[in-house]
Amino acid sequence: MTDFSELFGRRSPTPLPGAPGMVTSPAIVAVGTRWRCQRCYQWVAPADRLPNGDRYCRTCLQLGRLTTQDRLYTIPEPNRFPRLVSGGCTWRGQLSELQAQAATAVQAHAQAGHRQLLWAVTGAGKTEIVYPALAEALRQGWRVAWVSPRVDVCLELAPRLQRDFGGVEQCVLYGGQPVAYHYCQLTICTTHQLLRFDRAFDWIVVDEVDAFPLATSPMLQVAIDRAQKEAGSCLYLTATPGERLQREIKQGKVAVTYLPLRYHGYLLPPIQLKISWRWRQQLRQGRLPMGLQHQLNRWWQARRPFLIFVPHVADLSVVAAVLARNGLSGGTTVYAADPDRQAKVQAFREGQQRYLVTTTILERGVTFPSVAVAILGADDPVFSTAALVQIAGRVGRLASDPGGQVLAYCHSNARNVQRARAMITRLNRQGRRQGGRQC
């Protein structure tokens, strides 16, 4: 018997003959004198034409080429899932009082169909706070997507959800995934993968909503809207919402649940500013700032894992070479296009690597035990205020080790660094009002 679930709530250029209720439409349509792709809803550039004259969409080409000769096929989402008594939740943890209050608010907004934001500091336990709402949604037979613009976030989240919702069939989607797509109730995927869906999900959880590239991509924002059912809703998660989202909160377009304290009750680690005049010239000469080198030596000798954030990919190999010459073995570099990126991050998480020299790809959405952080060139424009706050949030995430250092080495006390330090100060002031403790 033919399985038609491949098309449930999913746009595909491959039809399934005989599929009941299958809907079809052109992949690229004419709108006046222009052409528009119906998968990503972006305009096709006049020059994007094949030798035979057919137009094609370059914007979503990575998902497979669509031309004016192609059609897209879908079957409206039927929510063909078994009813789960407890929503398939197998998590046996317990929320703190503040987390439980936030979880109750999130669940109420979800059931009311509100567009909402969970604005919680890094390390507040946003994932676990969502669990009660997620369990109730799954119990009611909703189809749910948990998405993020960062593949690292998806890869860290997927095993947690598979462990904590062991009674729910799940799939994980990202570019180059080893396991093929299959129809299921809970989908964990990158925001790019939502371009393949059409009115599929009753609830979409958008993790790290302010992260690149989602924050600056109208295409991905449209993908979220199109993947959500007409009567569906979404939940945004972040510690550092952008100006647009904050403006929508003030306008009453987004409901907000706020949590200014980490789950273990300790405050955020402050960013310690270290002025390193001419650090770039020193790096060209094969040296690190003396203070940074001494600090890295201390972490390495104490066997504390550490991250070194650098502004650009070209800086990775230079810093790694300096560390190797100074006897700091057991580390490696990682960046967005690194073919071994996933394996390296996992090796560091498991303690097989002593340190990582990284770009901003690890600024958010990943948890490493007992880690320390150094940011070389924190005044570089690549490090936004939000990025610096998120980087600082990698430190002190464990209840058993809530301390740790965040050191920012800069030419000067630039505005982005000032704002990041001020934001953490404000968050900690609010956290103290709720009983937060300083390490």
Buried (B, 14 or more C-beta within 10 A) or exposed (E): EEEBBBBBBBBBBEEBEEBEEBEEEBBBEEEEEEBBBBBBBBBBBEEBBEEEEEBBBBBBEEBEBBBBEBBBBBBBBEBEBEEBEEBBBBBEEEBBEBBEBBBBBBBBBBBEEBBBBBBBBBBBBBBBBBBBBBBBBBBBBBBBBBBBBBBBBBBBBBEBBBEBBEBBBBBBBBEEBEEEBEBBBBBBBBBBBBBBBBBBBBBBBBBBBBBBEBBEBEBBBBBBEBBBBEEBBBBBBBBBBBEEBBEBBEEEEBBBBBBBBBBBBBBBBBBBBBBBEEBBEBBEEEBBBEBBBEBBBEBBEEEBBBBBBBBEEEBBEBBBEBBEEBEBEEBBBBBBEBEEBBEBBEBBBEEEBBBBBBBBBBBBBBBBEBBBBBBBBBBBEBBBBBBBBBBBBBBBBBEEBBEBBBBBBBBEBBEBBBBBBEBBBEBBEBBBEEEBEEE
